[in-house]
Amino acid sequence: MAKLSDKSIQFPDFESGENFMVHHKRQTDVLDSMQKTSDAIDHTNPKADLTGALLRWQIADGYSFYVVTKNSPLTLAHVPYSDAWRVQPETIRGVNRSTVLSQLERRASYSKLFGKK
């Protein structure tokens, strides 16, 4: 059962007068870097260090993003990307190592099937 960190991941804020597309690119670059860290985790190893694993859930017209910040107890932090969607706390409490490894495996399978961006 995972815990939710009381601190969100620091993410680029919208700067006054900033073009939306410039802001979006800055946020996407940070998320892409987080995804590379996550993709490097060995999802085939049940004892792998999951710190840095990027998780996502479909919400409304986007995704809610969370990152594993601690293995024991399993702790997730919200990633306020784009609209900064969040899942219900019950969803976070239901996450365990198996859930994280499953999401990592699914991401690896999609990347193999569709290729990386």
Residue pairs with C-beta under 8 A, 6 or more apart in sequence:
1 73
1 74
1 93
1 94
1 95
1 96
2 73
2 74
2 75
2 76
2 92
2 93
2 94
2 95
2 96
3 73
3 74
3 75
3 76
3 92
4 75
4 76
4 77
4 78
4 89
4 92
5 69
5 70
5 75
5 76
5 77
5 78
7 77
8 77
8 78
8 79
8 80
9 67
9 77
9 78
9 79
9 80
11 27
11 30
11 79
11 80
11 81
12 23
12 26
12 27
12 30
14 20
14 23
15 23
24 82
27 81
27 82
31 54
31 65
31 79
31 81
34 52
34 54
34 67
34 79
35 54
37 52
37 54
38 52
38 53
38 54
38 67
38 104
38 107
39 107
39 108
39 111
40 52
41 48
41 49
41 50
41 52
41 53
41 104
42 48
43 101
43 104
43 105
43 108
44 105
46 97
46 101
48 101
49 71
50 68
50 71
50 74
50 97
50 100
50 101
51 68
51 69
51 70
51 71
52 67
52 68
53 67
53 68
53 100
53 103
53 104
54 65
54 66
54 67
54 79
55 65
55 66
55 67
55 68
55 76
55 95
55 99
55 100
55 103
56 63
56 64
56 65
56 66
56 103
57 63
57 64
57 87
57 91
59 85
59 86
59 87
60 83
60 85
61 83
62 82
62 83
62 85
63 81
63 85
64 78
64 85
64 86
64 87
65 78
65 79
65 81
66 76
66 77
66 78
66 79
66 87
66 92
67 76
67 77
67 79
68 74
68 75
68 76
68 100
69 75
69 76
69 77
74 95
74 96
74 97
74 100
76 92
76 95
78 84
78 86
